[in-house]
Amino acid sequence: MKKLIVTGANGQLGRAINQVYNDSSEYECVNTDVNDLDITNIDAVLRFVEEIKPYAIINCAAHTNVNGCETDVDNAYRINAIGPRNLSIAATRAGAKLMHVSTDYVFDGHATSPYTEFDLPNPEAVYGKTKLAGEQFVRDFARDWFIVRTAWLYGDGKNFVKTMLGLSETHDRVTVVGDQFGSPTSANELAKAIAVLLPTDNYGLFHGTCEGITNWADFTREIYRLAGRTTQVVTVTSEEYEKNTTGVVAPRPSYSVLENYMLKLTTNHMFADWEKAIAEYVKNM
């Protein structure tokens, strides 16, 4: 059996990856989370990878609290940049592939058409800056690497979909921003794309999101429609929303649509449309 080290295995994507490989006769997931392996500790990472001797490392670990990164900068760089660096060094030493998951936040969100892998990053939030630094470390230190950028992810765990459904149980109306555009992406869809790339030598940078474009307010309306909820969704601007938010608010990309250009150029794999994916998710909740 080929061993796959999965970091951040208790997160949404980590769980989805385990589900994809659950019945595999070829691959075995070796799951780690923050309590099992500190990816910011180079010596711990080297020891662990040497012991496991994996075929590949799939890095799903990240500091994903976007607002929190603004005030917890050092820790954000440790997890989102130093962690991938350490995993890259260890993967190269072990002769293993590295699959690293990144984000739409590496872009500033000022575009008016979907970003491809050939567009230059320009992160504004600390979260995006640290994730871009992690990408660069992967390029510098890993030998056989994949980077897959995703966005608006939801799956088995805490996420936007569950938050909005929870609010609908106690509120007749909710306010949601309508001027941030993206592609809601199922963790299961992303895990399937990762499983397509991993056994190949088709290395490099990829975007991986569900097809289609929406905004947070319309996404919420679709969630409520599918779940049979009658809660009213009131659309507000990002500026209006931030005025009523306490604490530090990180800048959000107003347009973070990613085009899966490299997947379409180099593979036959297609992500599902976001409407189809969210319908499947709500149905199986």
Kinemage of the C-alpha trace (Angstrom):
@kinemage 1
@onewidth
@group {chain A} dominant
@subgroup {mainchain}
@vectorlist {calphas} color= white
{ca met a 1} P 0.000 0.000 0.000
{ca lys a 2} L 1.215 3.480 -0.869
{ca lys a 3} L 1.035 5.703 2.188
{ca leu a 4} L -0.388 9.220 1.984
{ca ile a 5} L 0.367 11.559 4.867
{ca val a 6} L -2.644 13.858 5.237
{ca thr a 7} L -2.013 16.942 7.368
{ca gly a 8} L -5.017 18.827 8.722
{ca ala a 9} L -6.876 15.530 8.480
{ca asn a 10} L -9.683 16.634 10.811
{ca gly a 11} L -10.604 19.587 8.595
{ca gln a 12} L -13.191 19.624 5.842
{ca leu a 13} L -10.811 18.736 3.032
{ca gly a 14} L -8.870 16.217 5.110
{ca arg a 15} L -12.079 14.335 5.828
{ca ala a 16} L -13.118 14.455 2.178
{ca ile a 17} L -9.742 13.058 1.102
{ca asn a 18} L -10.131 10.199 3.543
{ca gln a 19} L -13.551 9.491 2.081
{ca val a 20} L -12.145 9.388 -1.467
{ca tyr a 21} L -9.456 6.871 -0.462
{ca asn a 22} L -11.605 4.943 2.023
{ca asp a 23} L -12.078 1.884 -0.196
{ca ser a 24} L -8.735 2.085 -1.988
{ca ser a 25} L -6.643 -1.055 -2.277
{ca glu a 26} L -3.648 1.008 -3.444
{ca tyr a 27} L -3.447 3.930 -1.004
{ca glu a 28} L -3.527 4.228 2.776
{ca cys a 29} L -4.084 7.571 4.519
{ca val a 30} L -1.840 8.319 7.483
{ca asn a 31} L -3.778 11.098 9.173
{ca thr a 32} L -2.228 13.859 11.255
{ca asp a 33} L -3.566 17.016 12.822
{ca val a 34} L -2.110 19.686 15.058
{ca asn a 35} L -2.019 17.357 18.085
{ca asp a 36} L -0.225 14.614 16.134
{ca leu a 37} L 2.343 16.564 14.127
{ca asp a 38} L 3.524 20.148 14.471
{ca ile a 39} L 4.281 21.037 10.861
{ca thr a 40} L 6.030 24.221 12.029
{ca asn a 41} L 8.753 22.088 13.678
{ca ile a 42} L 11.228 21.008 10.997
{ca asp a 43} L 12.814 18.272 13.123
{ca ala a 44} L 9.448 16.747 14.018
{ca val a 45} L 8.377 16.788 10.378
{ca leu a 46} L 11.609 15.186 9.160
{ca arg a 47} L 11.384 12.426 11.779
{ca phe a 48} L 7.744 11.678 11.031
{ca val a 49} L 8.146 11.577 7.251
{ca glu a 50} L 11.268 9.423 7.531
{ca glu a 51} L 9.347 6.965 9.709
{ca ile a 52} L 6.271 6.760 7.451
{ca lys a 53} L 8.114 6.782 4.096
{ca pro a 54} L 5.093 8.109 2.214
{ca tyr a 55} L 4.305 8.028 -1.482
{ca ala a 56} L 2.925 11.547 -1.089
{ca ile a 57} L 2.108 14.247 1.458
{ca ile a 58} L -1.225 16.040 1.091
{ca asn a 59} L -1.073 19.296 3.033
{ca cys a 60} L -4.521 20.441 4.120
{ca ala a 61} L -3.260 22.157 7.285
{ca ala a 62} L -3.642 25.939 7.407
{ca his a 63} L -4.403 28.920 9.606
{ca thr a 64} L -7.710 29.741 7.876
{ca asn a 65} L -9.148 32.322 10.290
{ca val a 66} L -8.873 35.220 7.874
{ca asn a 67} L -9.589 37.942 10.431
{ca gly a 68} L -7.473 36.172 13.042
{ca cys a 69} L -4.438 36.174 10.751
{ca glu a 70} L -4.452 39.983 10.807
{ca thr a 71} L -3.600 40.008 14.520
{ca asp a 72} L -1.865 36.612 14.777
{ca val a 73} L 0.650 37.337 12.026
{ca asp a 74} L 3.623 35.328 13.310
{ca asn a 75} L 1.550 32.207 13.855
{ca ala a 76} L -0.085 32.628 10.435
{ca tyr a 77} L 3.359 32.667 8.798
{ca arg a 78} L 4.469 29.658 10.846
{ca ile a 79} L 1.506 27.523 9.801
{ca asn a 80} L 0.842 28.799 6.278
{ca ala a 81} L 4.435 29.364 5.133
{ca ile a 82} L 6.975 27.607 7.370
{ca gly a 83} L 4.767 24.500 7.595
{ca pro a 84} L 4.674 23.955 3.816
{ca arg a 85} L 8.411 24.687 3.669
{ca asn a 86} L 9.113 21.954 6.230
{ca leu a 87} L 6.837 19.471 4.469
{ca ser a 88} L 8.524 20.283 1.153
{ca ile a 89} L 11.992 19.659 2.550
{ca ala a 90} L 10.858 16.384 4.101
{ca ala a 91} L 9.067 15.264 0.920
{ca thr a 92} L 12.164 15.883 -1.174
{ca arg a 93} L 14.365 13.994 1.258
{ca ala a 94} L 11.913 11.046 1.244
{ca gly a 95} L 11.396 11.074 -2.531
{ca ala a 96} L 7.694 11.767 -1.977
{ca lys a 97} L 5.274 13.931 -3.913
{ca leu a 98} L 3.810 17.008 -2.238
{ca met a 99} L 0.221 18.128 -2.780
{ca his a 100} L -0.284 21.588 -1.261
{ca val a 101} L -3.646 23.354 -0.995
{ca ser a 102} L -3.751 27.130 -1.385
{ca thr a 103} L -6.364 29.841 -1.772
{ca asp a 104} L -8.019 32.520 -3.889
{ca tyr a 105} L -6.796 35.069 -1.322
{ca val a 106} L -3.435 35.204 -3.116
{ca phe a 107} L -5.235 37.589 -5.512
{ca asp a 108} L -6.422 41.100 -4.658
{ca gly a 109} L -9.910 40.532 -6.067
{ca his a 110} L -9.901 43.596 -8.343
{ca ala a 111} L -10.341 41.553 -11.537
{ca thr a 112} L -13.515 41.441 -13.624
{ca ser a 113} L -12.901 38.021 -15.200
{ca pro a 114} L -11.813 34.704 -13.656
{ca tyr a 115} L -8.200 34.390 -12.527
{ca thr a 116} L -6.087 31.732 -14.229
{ca glu a 117} L -2.880 30.173 -12.987
{ca phe a 118} L -1.004 32.640 -15.212
{ca asp a 119} L -2.293 35.763 -13.467
{ca leu a 120} L 0.082 37.422 -11.014
{ca pro a 121} L -0.866 37.167 -7.328
{ca asn a 122} L -1.240 40.330 -5.275
{ca pro a 123} L -2.618 39.431 -1.817
{ca glu a 124} L -4.006 42.156 0.421
{ca ala a 125} L -4.910 40.212 3.569
{ca val a 126} L -2.295 38.635 5.844
{ca tyr a 127} L -3.939 35.275 5.198
{ca gly a 128} L -3.305 35.604 1.465
{ca lys a 129} L 0.237 36.867 1.988
{ca thr a 130} L 1.119 33.899 4.194
{ca lys a 131} L -0.466 31.398 1.814
{ca leu a 132} L 1.447 32.899 -1.117
{ca ala a 133} L 4.664 32.588 0.897
{ca gly a 134} L 3.781 28.923 1.452
{ca glu a 135} L 3.341 28.444 -2.294
{ca gln a 136} L 6.769 29.923 -2.925
{ca phe a 137} L 8.405 27.655 -0.358
{ca val a 138} L 6.806 24.636 -2.047
{ca arg a 139} L 8.255 25.767 -5.378
{ca asp a 140} L 11.661 26.325 -3.762
{ca phe a 141} L 12.019 23.171 -1.679
{ca ala a 142} L 9.754 20.428 -3.066
{ca arg a 143} L 10.902 18.407 -6.077
{ca asp a 144} L 7.653 16.806 -7.283
{ca trp a 145} L 4.885 19.221 -6.315
{ca phe a 146} L 1.317 20.165 -6.994
{ca ile a 147} L -0.281 23.367 -5.710
{ca val a 148} L -4.067 23.518 -5.932
{ca arg a 149} L -5.773 26.816 -5.150
{ca thr a 150} L -9.384 26.635 -4.089
{ca ala a 151} L -12.071 28.983 -2.737
{ca trp a 152} L -15.313 29.172 -0.740
{ca leu a 153} L -14.846 25.618 0.515
{ca tyr a 154} L -17.517 23.684 2.407
{ca gly a 155} L -17.661 20.083 3.596
{ca asp a 156} L -17.838 17.953 6.727
{ca gly a 157} L -17.073 20.482 9.461
{ca lys a 158} L -17.638 24.115 10.360
{ca asn a 159} L -18.456 26.141 7.245
{ca phe a 160} L -20.567 28.924 5.760
{ca val a 161} L -23.414 26.589 4.771
{ca lys a 162} L -23.881 25.241 8.298
{ca thr a 163} L -23.511 28.712 9.803
{ca met a 164} L -26.286 30.113 7.621
{ca leu a 165} L -28.564 27.132 8.247
{ca gly a 166} L -27.976 27.569 11.977
{ca leu a 167} L -28.907 31.260 11.762
{ca ser a 168} L -32.103 30.379 9.913
{ca glu a 169} L -33.281 28.416 12.945
{ca thr a 170} L -33.274 31.511 15.155
{ca his a 171} L -33.708 34.401 12.694
{ca asp a 172} L -36.524 35.426 10.338
{ca arg a 173} L -34.017 37.428 8.274
{ca val a 174} L -30.255 37.517 7.821
{ca thr a 175} L -27.981 40.103 6.204
{ca val a 176} L -25.403 38.800 3.734
{ca val a 177} L -22.972 40.637 1.463
{ca gly a 178} L -23.846 40.661 -2.206
{ca asp a 179} L -20.784 42.359 -3.699
{ca gln a 180} L -18.253 39.547 -3.206
{ca phe a 181} L -18.234 37.042 -6.059
{ca gly a 182} L -16.788 33.549 -6.184
{ca ser a 183} L -17.420 29.857 -6.767
{ca pro a 184} L -18.669 27.828 -3.788
{ca thr a 185} L -16.666 24.606 -3.795
{ca ser a 186} L -17.487 21.219 -2.322
{ca ala a 187} L -14.623 19.595 -0.413
{ca asn a 188} L -15.651 16.303 -2.036
{ca glu a 189} L -15.222 17.802 -5.503
{ca leu a 190} L -11.792 19.136 -4.561
{ca ala a 191} L -10.735 15.806 -3.055
{ca lys a 192} L -11.689 14.011 -6.282
{ca ala a 193} L -9.548 16.419 -8.318
{ca ile a 194} L -6.608 15.878 -5.973
{ca ala a 195} L -7.002 12.115 -6.390
{ca val a 196} L -6.914 12.567 -10.186
{ca leu a 197} L -3.677 14.572 -10.110
{ca leu a 198} L -1.771 12.711 -7.407
{ca pro a 199} L -0.734 9.528 -9.290
{ca thr a 200} L 0.431 11.526 -12.319
{ca asp a 201} L 3.581 13.450 -13.176
{ca asn a 202} L 1.386 16.405 -14.178
{ca tyr a 203} L 3.083 18.671 -11.653
{ca gly a 204} L 2.612 22.382 -11.143
{ca leu a 205} L 0.026 24.984 -10.180
{ca phe a 206} L -3.701 24.360 -10.572
{ca his a 207} L -6.925 26.115 -9.698
{ca gly a 208} L -9.621 23.855 -8.296
{ca thr a 209} L -13.140 25.210 -7.718
{ca cys a 210} L -16.633 24.267 -8.725
{ca glu a 211} L -17.855 25.805 -11.971
{ca gly a 212} L -19.982 28.928 -12.098
{ca ile a 213} L -20.175 32.247 -10.256
{ca thr a 214} L -22.384 33.599 -7.486
{ca asn a 215} L -22.224 35.952 -4.510
{ca trp a 216} L -22.634 35.226 -0.812
{ca ala a 217} L -26.222 36.522 -0.641
{ca asp a 218} L -27.444 34.493 -3.621
{ca phe a 219} L -25.517 31.476 -2.367
{ca thr a 220} L -27.386 31.786 0.937
{ca arg a 221} L -30.715 32.026 -0.877
{ca glu a 222} L -29.931 28.814 -2.751
{ca ile a 223} L -28.956 27.061 0.492
{ca tyr a 224} L -32.255 28.084 2.078
{ca arg a 225} L -34.252 27.052 -0.996
{ca leu a 226} L -32.654 23.606 -1.024
{ca ala a 227} L -33.171 23.172 2.724
{ca gly a 228} L -36.764 24.402 2.623
{ca arg a 229} L -36.049 27.419 4.850
{ca thr a 230} L -38.118 30.608 4.644
{ca thr a 231} L -35.599 32.982 6.242
{ca gln a 232} L -35.312 36.245 4.293
{ca val a 233} L -31.876 37.149 2.940
{ca val a 234} L -31.189 40.898 2.981
{ca thr a 235} L -28.361 41.897 0.653
{ca val a 236} L -25.839 44.436 1.970
{ca thr a 237} L -22.524 45.781 0.729
{ca ser a 238} L -19.227 44.723 2.253
{ca glu a 239} L -18.836 48.253 3.628
{ca glu a 240} L -22.226 48.104 5.332
{ca tyr a 241} L -21.457 44.689 6.786
{ca glu a 242} L -18.081 45.781 8.159
{ca lys a 243} L -19.642 48.788 9.924
{ca asn a 244} L -21.627 46.363 12.074
{ca thr a 245} L -18.709 43.998 12.709
{ca thr a 246} L -16.544 44.300 15.809
{ca gly a 247} L -12.814 43.635 15.825
{ca val a 248} L -10.321 43.556 12.980
{ca val a 249} L -11.801 42.756 9.572
{ca ala a 250} L -9.373 41.546 6.922
{ca pro a 251} L -9.796 42.823 3.367
{ca arg a 252} L -11.796 40.338 1.287
{ca pro a 253} L -11.377 39.895 -2.468
{ca ser a 254} L -14.502 41.340 -4.082
{ca tyr a 255} L -13.971 39.048 -7.073
{ca ser a 256} L -12.251 35.760 -6.334
{ca val a 257} L -13.460 33.569 -9.196
{ca leu a 258} L -10.795 31.056 -10.206
{ca glu a 259} L -10.693 29.495 -13.658
{ca asn a 260} L -9.550 25.839 -13.592
{ca tyr a 261} L -7.491 26.567 -16.691
{ca met a 262} L -4.602 24.155 -16.140
{ca leu a 263} L -6.928 21.255 -15.303
{ca lys a 264} L -8.811 21.886 -18.533
{ca leu a 265} L -5.591 22.195 -20.565
{ca thr a 266} L -3.856 19.111 -19.175
{ca thr a 267} L -6.587 16.705 -17.984
{ca asn a 268} L -10.119 15.571 -18.782
{ca his a 269} L -11.278 16.268 -15.240
{ca met a 270} L -14.105 18.734 -14.674
{ca phe a 271} L -15.517 20.050 -11.422
{ca ala a 272} L -19.289 19.984 -10.946
{ca asp a 273} L -21.280 23.210 -11.250
{ca trp a 274} L -21.612 24.879 -7.852
{ca glu a 275} L -25.427 24.548 -7.922
{ca lys a 276} L -25.225 20.791 -8.434
{ca ala a 277} L -22.569 20.368 -5.745
{ca ile a 278} L -24.441 22.339 -3.077
{ca ala a 279} L -27.665 20.481 -3.885
{ca glu a 280} L -25.857 17.185 -3.277
{ca tyr a 281} L -24.347 18.483 -0.055
{ca val a 282} L -27.626 19.766 1.421
{ca lys a 283} L -29.405 16.555 0.394
{ca asn a 284} L -26.886 14.434 2.310
{ca met a 285} L -26.635 16.588 5.429
